[in-house]
Amino acid sequence: MQRLSFLIIIAALCAAAFAQDPKPKGGFSYPPTLDGAAVETYKEIDGAKLNVWIFQPDGKAAPGAKRPAIVFFFGGGWTSGSPAQFERQCRHFAERGMVAITADYRVASRQPPRRCRTWMRREKTRK
């Protein structure tokens, strides 16, 4: 039984690893340059800007119209990573009518993503 559990866990970990986007040669740059995305700072801490990259869907929405949104936080065990990890997914959802956002946050000893969630709640009524 323990052996079966171990194999299931290993299989799940392998599947998760292969499901992620492959890194471009040389890894992701930081800070990223994501063409076509608007960049906004949601927090500044000790001179470090924490940004979100916002991918808007094509086409004009009616004034006051609401659109669904999705936010991606990169992985890296709170020690490394880049918002560029989710550029492809953001473009995918923006092409389908959603506002797609990839957020930066401070890793390791830096600020966790809750500041971005606070910013999103405050900005949700923005047109």
GIWONOR-V27991 format. One line per field, one symbol per residue. phi: phi as a letter, one per 30 degrees, with the letter a starting at -180 (. if undefined). psi: psi as a letter, one per 40 degrees, with the letter a starting at -180 (. if undefined). burial: 1 if it has 16 or more other C-alpha atoms within 10 Angstrom, else 0. A space follows every 10 residues. Layout:
# GIWONOR-V27991
phi = ???
psi = ???
burial = ???
This chain:
# GIWONOR-V27991
phi = .ddddddddd dddddddddd ddddeiiddb ddcceicdcb ccabbhicdc cbccccddjc cdeidcbdbb bccdcliica kaedeceddd dedddcjcdc bcccbdchdc dddddddddd ddcdddc
psi = dddddddddd dddddddddi hiiiheaiih iihghehhhi heihhfehhh iihhhiiiih iiheiiiiii hhhiiefedi iidededddd ddddeeeihh hhiiihibea hieddddddd ddedei.
burial = 0000000000 0000000000 0000000000 0000001010 0110000001 1111111000 0000000010 1111000000 1111111011 1011101111 1111111000 1000010000 0000000
